[in-house]
Amino acid sequence: MSEALIYQSVKTRNGQIGYCKTGNGQPLILIVGYSGTLYHWNRHFIDQLSQNFTVYLVDNRKIGLSESKNEYSMQGMAQDVIDFIDELTIIKPILFGWSMGGIITQSILKLRPDIASGVVLLATVPHHNYTSPEFIQLLMNSEHLPANEFRLQLYAMFFSVAPSDNLKELITGAAAEITDYHYRFNFEAKELQDYSVASWVGSDAATLSHIVLPTLILKARNDLVVSSDAAQFFAAHIPWSKLIEYPTGGHFFLHQNPQEVARDVANFFNSYKPQ
């Protein structure tokens, strides 16, 4: 990217959201997953997306400058994003949810089914039962592992390869340059996300059938975090959906295919432009 992104915040009806904005075109909101910050988005991906969309990168509650008085739940985190959309008067954005961000996206559509013009569900689940038991066990044991060992094991799960310091470097080396952004995943954010994921009721077939928006489902075949059945369930029950599978890359296949993923998104929604 030629210029650094500017990190800013906006006050909403129930709090505030920290975010970045770049590009031109149809609005698209990137909602990051569990433990994610804006540094987890790949700058090559953002740069490619910004050629077709006005891209908003938002921090989940208790990360960066994001905070609110909304319910302490997945539904409350979804309301945080709705408040952000309403405050900035963003008209019919595409909601792009990665992993837990996809759970937030599903919750947004339950609360406000008319708020978006399209959906991207990347490496996510319709219910937490589709999440790997090994991944859940790793998170439960996080407090009993040395910090560096936990990070190595976590990134090994994310990329579906053997633990390596190079995995973290792959993310940090491709992170977007953001002015005045020094935020990390903290204990308060972890408590909120752990509770929200565990108490989330999920989306059954009937709920998904009511998502009458063009929906792109993206997954990697070797994802160790999310069962391959999750994407198939979405594709079977969301009426206007398309499933694209990547052969490798794991849960973080976005980092191995940043420009290709962005092009897949642009091509999919260009085909659904109003006549």
C-alpha positions in Angstrom: 0.0 0.0 0.0 1.4 3.4 -1.0 0.2 5.2 2.2 -0.4 4.2 5.8 -3.9 3.7 6.9 -5.2 6.2 9.4 -6.6 4.8 12.6 -9.6 6.7 14.0 -12.7 6.3 16.1 -16.3 7.3 15.9 -18.8 7.7 18.7 -21.9 5.5 18.3 -25.2 5.5 20.2 -23.8 3.0 22.7 -20.0 3.5 22.6 -17.4 3.9 20.0 -15.6 2.0 17.3 -11.9 2.1 16.2 -11.5 1.7 12.5 -9.6 2.4 9.3 -11.0 3.3 5.9 -9.5 3.1 2.4 -10.5 2.7 -1.2 -13.4 3.7 -3.4 -16.6 1.9 -4.5 -19.3 -0.2 -2.8 -18.8 -0.2 1.0 -17.3 -3.4 2.5 -16.8 -4.0 6.2 -14.0 -6.4 7.4 -14.8 -8.1 10.7 -11.9 -9.9 12.2 -12.0 -13.2 14.1 -11.0 -14.5 17.5 -8.0 -12.7 19.1 -7.7 -10.6 15.9 -6.7 -7.0 15.6 -6.4 -4.9 12.5 -2.8 -6.2 12.1 -4.2 -9.6 11.2 -5.6 -8.3 7.9 -3.0 -8.7 5.0 -2.0 -5.4 3.4 -1.9 -7.0 -0.1 -5.4 -8.2 0.4 -6.6 -4.8 1.6 -4.8 -3.0 -1.3 -6.4 -5.3 -3.8 -9.9 -4.9 -2.2 -9.6 -1.1 -2.2 -9.4 -1.1 -6.0 -13.1 -2.1 -6.1 -14.5 -1.2 -2.7 -14.5 1.4 0.1 -13.0 -0.9 2.8 -13.7 -0.4 6.5 -11.5 -2.3 9.0 -13.2 -2.4 12.4 -11.8 -3.4 15.8 -14.0 -5.7 17.9 -15.0 -4.4 21.3 -12.3 -4.0 23.9 -9.6 -4.0 21.2 -8.0 -0.7 20.1 -10.5 2.2 20.6 -13.6 0.0 20.4 -15.9 -0.1 23.5 -19.6 -0.1 24.1 -22.4 -0.6 26.5 -24.2 -3.1 24.4 -25.0 -6.6 25.7 -22.0 -8.7 26.8 -22.6 -11.4 24.1 -22.2 -12.2 20.4 -25.5 -10.3 19.8 -24.0 -7.3 21.6 -20.8 -7.4 19.5 -23.0 -7.6 16.4 -24.9 -4.5 17.7 -21.6 -2.7 18.0 -21.1 -3.1 14.2 -24.7 -2.1 13.5 -24.2 1.1 15.6 -21.0 1.8 13.5 -22.9 1.4 10.2 -25.7 3.6 11.4 -23.5 6.3 12.8 -21.4 6.6 9.6 -24.6 6.2 7.4 -23.0 3.4 5.4 -25.6 2.3 2.9 -26.0 -1.4 2.3 -22.4 -2.6 2.9 -21.0 -6.0 2.2 -20.3 -7.7 5.5 -17.0 -9.7 5.4 -16.7 -12.0 8.4 -13.5 -14.0 9.1 -13.9 -16.9 11.6 -15.5 -15.4 14.7 -16.1 -12.4 12.5 -18.4 -14.6 10.5 -20.3 -15.4 13.6 -20.7 -11.7 14.3 -21.9 -11.3 10.7 -24.5 -14.0 11.1 -25.7 -12.2 14.3 -25.9 -8.9 12.5 -28.2 -10.4 9.9 -30.4 -11.8 12.6 -30.8 -8.4 14.2 -31.0 -6.4 10.9 -31.5 -8.6 7.9 -32.0 -5.5 5.7 -28.7 -3.8 6.6 -26.4 -5.3 4.0 -26.2 -5.9 0.3 -24.0 -9.0 0.4 -22.0 -11.3 2.7 -18.6 -13.0 2.7 -18.2 -15.9 5.2 -14.5 -16.9 5.4 -13.4 -19.9 7.4 -16.3 -19.7 9.8 -19.1 -21.8 11.3 -22.9 -21.9 11.7 -22.4 -23.3 15.2 -19.4 -23.7 17.5 -19.8 -27.5 17.4 -18.2 -27.2 14.0 -15.0 -26.0 15.6 -12.1 -28.4 16.1 -12.0 -30.0 19.6 -8.2 -29.7 19.4 -8.4 -26.0 18.8 -10.8 -25.5 21.7 -8.5 -27.6 24.0 -5.5 -25.4 23.0 -7.4 -22.3 24.0 -8.5 -23.8 27.3 -4.9 -24.7 28.1 -3.5 -21.3 27.0 -2.9 -20.2 30.6 -0.8 -23.3 31.3 1.6 -22.9 28.4 4.6 -20.5 28.1 3.4 -17.5 25.9 5.8 -18.3 23.0 4.9 -22.0 23.0 1.2 -21.1 22.9 1.6 -18.7 20.1 3.6 -21.2 18.0 0.9 -23.9 18.6 -1.9 -21.4 17.8 -0.3 -20.3 14.5 0.4 -23.9 13.6 -3.4 -24.6 14.0 -4.2 -21.4 12.0 -1.9 -22.4 9.1 -2.2 -26.2 9.3 1.6 -26.7 9.3 4.2 -27.6 11.9 5.0 -24.9 14.6 7.4 -22.3 13.4 8.5 -18.7 14.1 8.1 -18.1 10.4 4.3 -18.3 10.7 4.1 -15.3 13.0 6.5 -13.4 10.6 4.2 -14.2 7.7 1.5 -12.2 9.5 3.6 -9.4 10.9 5.5 -9.0 7.7 2.4 -8.5 5.6 0.4 -6.4 8.2 -1.0 -3.1 7.0 0.9 0.0 8.1 -1.5 1.9 10.4 -0.7 5.3 12.0 -0.9 5.4 15.8 -2.0 1.8 16.1 -0.3 -0.2 18.9 -3.1 -2.4 20.1 -3.0 -6.1 21.1 -5.5 -8.7 22.1 -5.9 -8.3 25.9 -7.4 -10.2 28.8 -10.7 -8.2 28.8 -11.2 -8.9 25.1 -10.4 -12.6 25.6 -13.0 -12.9 28.4 -15.7 -11.2 26.2 -14.9 -13.3 23.1 -14.7 -16.6 25.1 -18.0 -16.0 26.7 -19.7 -14.8 23.6 -18.6 -17.7 21.5 -19.6 -20.3 24.2 -23.0 -18.8 24.7 -23.8 -18.2 21.0 -26.8 -20.3 19.9 -25.7 -20.6 16.3 -27.6 -20.6 13.0 -29.8 -23.5 12.0 -30.9 -24.4 8.5 -34.1 -22.3 8.8 -32.2 -19.2 10.0 -29.7 -19.5 7.1 -32.5 -19.9 4.6 -33.6 -16.3 5.5 -30.3 -14.8 4.3 -31.5 -13.7 0.9 -28.4 -11.9 0.0 -25.6 -12.9 -2.4 -23.2 -14.8 -0.1 -19.7 -15.9 -0.9 -18.4 -18.8 1.3 -14.6 -19.3 1.4 -12.6 -22.1 3.0 -9.4 -24.1 2.8 -9.6 -27.8 2.5 -6.9 -28.3 5.2 -8.3 -26.0 7.8 -7.6 -27.5 11.2 -9.8 -25.1 13.1 -13.1 -25.4 11.3 -14.7 -28.6 10.0 -15.2 -28.8 6.3 -18.8 -29.6 7.0 -19.4 -26.0 8.1 -18.9 -24.5 4.6 -21.0 -27.2 3.1 -23.8 -26.5 5.6 -23.8 -22.8 4.7 -23.8 -23.6 0.9 -26.7 -26.0 1.3 -29.0 -23.6 3.2 -28.2 -20.1 2.1 -30.1 -19.6 -1.2 -27.9 -17.2 -3.1 -24.5 -18.6 -2.2 -21.3 -19.7 -3.8 -18.6 -21.9 -2.2 -15.0 -21.5 -3.2 -12.4 -23.9 -1.7 -8.7 -23.3 -1.6 -6.5 -26.4 -1.5 -4.1 -25.3 1.2 -3.4 -22.5 3.7 -5.4 -23.6 6.6 -7.6 -21.3 8.7 -5.3 -18.4 7.6 -5.3 -19.2 3.9 -6.1 -15.5 3.3 -2.4 -14.8 4.0 -1.2 -17.3 1.4 -3.7 -16.1 -1.2 -4.4 -12.4 -0.4 -4.8 -11.0 -3.9 -6.6 -14.1 -5.2 -9.2 -13.9 -2.3 -9.7 -10.2 -3.0 -10.3 -10.9 -6.7 -12.7 -13.7 -5.9 -14.7 -11.3 -3.7 -14.7 -8.6 -6.4 -15.7 -11.0 -9.2 -18.5 -12.5 -7.2 -20.1 -9.2 -6.3 -19.6 -7.6 -9.7 -21.7 -10.5 -11.1 -24.5 -9.4 -8.7 -24.5 -5.7 -9.5 -28.0 -4.3 -10.1 -29.0 -4.0 -13.8 
